C-alpha cells in the first residue's frame, strides 16, 4: 500500500516538472519497427496526437482506480444490475454473447491538493481508442531526471502489447469458439469503422493490422458497408477485389453502438446469428458505457437492495461522482445547481454534446431537458504545467485505464485546453503515465513547487 507521500510527490511533479520526456527519435524507431515507413504517416496532419511530456500519478491512485474497475465488474455480473440496465437498452443488447469486449476505457479525473477526493470515474467507454498507440508511445520515453523512480502501471508494465493485446483478441475468439462449437483457430480479422481512412486514429488501425499479420492472422481495415452476410458467413469485399473473404472476428471501432445504421446491416445480422465475433459489441456498451449506468453505480440504496457488499459500495461511493438522469420535472433544481453539474447524453461519446453546467446557456439547458441526458457532479480535471515555446502553459489532464476482463492493461493520459478533451492543443495529446512509488525521493528543482 502506498503512502500519502506518493500522492504529494505526484502532485508536485505534475505541477512543477516541465520536462520534455518523449524521445522523438526513439518514437520514430519504434513505429518503424512495428510498421516500416509508418512514422511520417502517423505524424502527418496529427501534430498534437502525442504530447512531449508524461503524466505522473501516485501508486496509491493507481491502486484505487484498479479497485474501482474490480468493483464495477462485481456489480455488472449481478443479474439484478443486468436486468436494470438492459431494460432501457436497445433490443440488440439483450442478445447473449460469450465475448467480453476488448478495450474498455475507464476515464478518471484526479484532482490535486489536500481537498482532492482522489481518482473520480467520469465515464466508461467500450471502444476506447489509443491503446496500441499509447503502448508504442510508452516505449519511446527517456527519464526526465535521475532521481525519479517511476513505473509503467498495468499489465503492459511487465509485458509487451504484442502479447497482452494479441492474447486478449485470442481469448475473445476462444470464448466465442467454445460457445458456438468452432474448432478452427482465429484466421482473419476485420478492423471496422466508418470511412476508416478518414478517422483521426486511422494510424492505429494500421498498427493493429500489422500486429495481427505479424502473428500470422490475416487482417483487413474496412467500412461496415463492405461487409455482407450470406450463407451463415460474414464476408468482406474490398473495392475492386476479385472475391470476398470470410471474417472470423470484427474489431469494432464504430460509434454506431447498437448497429442501427443501414451500413451496419450485415454486421448486425452476423452478430445476431453468432456467425462472427464482434468485439466490443452492443451488449458490452449497454452494460458498461451507457451514461445512465453511472446513476445506478452511484446509488448506494439501489446497490444495497441488489445485495452489493459494503466494501464494494464504499469503493463505488468513493470513486464515482453522484449521477442522476435528467428529469424535466426537476428542471428548477437542476438549473439552480447547474454550476456543480456536468450534463452528458446517455449514449454520448468523445465529449460530444456534453456541457459544463457553469458554461451552459438557458437555450442549451432546454435542449438537455428534452434529450436523454444525465447530470453528474462536476469533478474538474487536474492540471499539468508544461513549458511550450519558452512559456509556461497549464493543460488539463485526464487518465484512461484500458481494461479487459477486469484487468488494467495500460494507463495513459490525455492533455488538452478547453472545455472537453481534444487533440488540437499545442503540447497536448496522448501522454504516458508514470506511477510514483512511496519512496523518499529528493528532487531539488521541485522544492517549494507544490
Secondary structure, DSSP 8 states (H G I E B T S, - for coil): ---HHHHHHHHHHHHH-----B-HHHHHHHHHHHSTT-HHHHHTT-TTSB-SS-EEEEHHHHHHHHHHHHHHHHHHTSHHHHHHHHTSS-GGGGS--S---S-EEEEEEE--STT---EEEEEEESS---HHHHHHHHTTB--S-TT--EEE-SGGGSS-HHHHHHHHHHHHHHHHHHHHT--S---EEEEE-TTGGGSTTHHHHHHHHHHHHHTT-EEEEE-GGGEEEETTEEEE--TT-SS-EE-SEEEE--S-TT--SGGGHHHHHHHHTT-SEEES-HHHIIIII-THHHHHHT-HHHHHHTT--HHHHHHHHHHB--EEE--GGGHHHHHHTGGGEEEEETT--TTTT-EETTT--HHHHHHHHHS-EEEEE----EEEEEEETTEEEEEEEEEEEEEETTEEEEEEEEEE-SSS--S-STT-EEEEEEEE-SS----GGGTT--
